[in-house]
Amino acid sequence: MSQLLPSEFSEYEIYCEKWLHPAEARRNTARINSNMEDIQAFYDAVMLRLEEMTIYLNDQPYRELNSQQQNLLDLILAFVEATSAVERFQRPIVTPLFPPERFLIHESTGATGA
C-alpha cells in the first residue's frame, strides 16, 4: 500500500479507506453511512493527536501541500464531520429534522472559496 499520510501520522491510514475524501459531500456521506461505534473510534483516535496534526499543517503553506499533507488535512476535515455526531447528537445523522438526502452541499472550487 502506498503511503497516504505523512510518516508521522501513518497509524491513521487504517481510517483512510472510510474517512479520507477530498469533498465535504463525500465526508458527510461517510458519516451518515457509518455506525456510531465506527464514528466514535475514528473520533477518539484523531482526538489523541489532533493538536499535533494541526501544528504540523500550520507549518505548511496551504497551496504548497503535497498529497500526503493534503490527505492529512482532509482526514482532519472528516474528523470535523464526526464531531457533531459524537459531541452533540450521538447519532450519524446530525440534521434530525431535515432528511440528509435533501441537504445540499455546495463545494468550492479552491482555497479561496471562489
C-alpha positions in Angstrom: 0.0 0.0 0.0 1.3 3.4 -0.8 1.8 5.9 2.0 -1.3 8.2 2.1 -0.3 10.3 5.1 2.9 11.8 6.3 5.0 9.2 8.1 4.5 11.0 11.4 0.8 10.0 11.2 0.9 6.7 9.4 -1.0 4.9 12.1 -4.1 6.8 10.9 -4.0 5.1 7.4 -6.4 2.5 8.8 -9.1 5.2 8.7 -8.3 6.4 5.2 -10.5 4.0 3.2 -13.6 5.0 5.0 -13.0 8.6 6.0 -10.4 10.2 3.6 -12.4 12.2 1.0 -11.4 15.5 -0.6 -15.0 16.7 -0.9 -17.3 17.7 2.0 -20.3 15.9 0.5 -18.4 12.6 0.5 -17.2 13.1 4.1 -20.8 13.9 5.1 -22.0 10.7 3.3 -19.2 8.7 5.1 -20.6 9.9 8.4 -24.2 9.2 7.6 -23.4 5.7 6.4 -21.3 4.8 9.5 -22.5 3.4 12.8 -21.8 5.3 16.0 -19.2 2.7 17.1 -17.1 3.5 13.9 -17.6 7.2 14.2 -16.6 7.2 17.9 -13.5 5.1 17.2 -12.4 7.5 14.5 -13.1 10.5 16.7 -11.2 9.1 19.7 -8.2 8.2 17.6 -7.9 11.5 15.9 -8.6 13.5 19.1 -5.4 11.9 20.6 -3.2 13.7 18.1 -5.3 16.4 16.6 -3.2 19.2 18.1 0.0 17.6 16.7 -1.7 17.3 13.3 -2.7 20.9 13.2 0.7 22.2 14.4 2.3 20.1 11.6 0.0 21.5 9.0 0.3 25.1 10.3 4.0 25.0 9.3 3.0 24.3 5.6 1.7 26.9 3.2 -1.8 25.7 2.0 -1.0 26.0 -1.7 2.2 24.0 -1.3 0.8 20.9 0.5 2.0 17.7 -1.0 -0.5 14.9 -1.5 0.2 13.3 1.9 -0.2 16.6 3.7 -3.5 17.3 1.8 -4.7 13.9 2.8 -4.0 14.7 6.4 -5.9 17.9 6.1 -8.8 16.0 4.5 -8.7 13.5 7.3 -9.0 16.3 9.9 -11.9 17.7 8.0 -13.5 14.2 8.2 -12.9 14.4 12.0 -14.8 17.7 12.0 -17.7 15.9 10.3 -17.6 13.3 13.1 -17.6 15.8 15.9 -21.2 16.8 15.7 -22.3 13.1 15.7 -20.2 12.4 18.7 -20.4 15.6 20.8 -23.9 16.7 20.2 -26.3 14.2 18.5 -24.9 10.8 19.4 -26.1 9.5 16.1 -24.7 9.6 12.5 -27.4 11.9 11.1 -26.9 15.4 12.6 -29.9 17.0 11.0 -32.7 15.2 12.8 -35.5 17.5 11.5 -34.2 17.6 7.9 -33.7 14.5 5.8 -30.0 14.2 4.9 -30.8 13.4 1.2 -32.2 16.9 0.9 -29.2 18.6 2.4 -27.2 20.2 -0.4 -23.5 20.9 0.0 -22.1 23.3 -2.5 -18.4 22.6 -2.9 -16.0 25.5 -3.5 -13.5 25.4 -6.4 -10.5 26.4 -4.4 -8.8 27.5 -1.2 -10.3 31.0 -1.6 -13.9 29.6 -1.6 -14.4 31.1 -5.1 
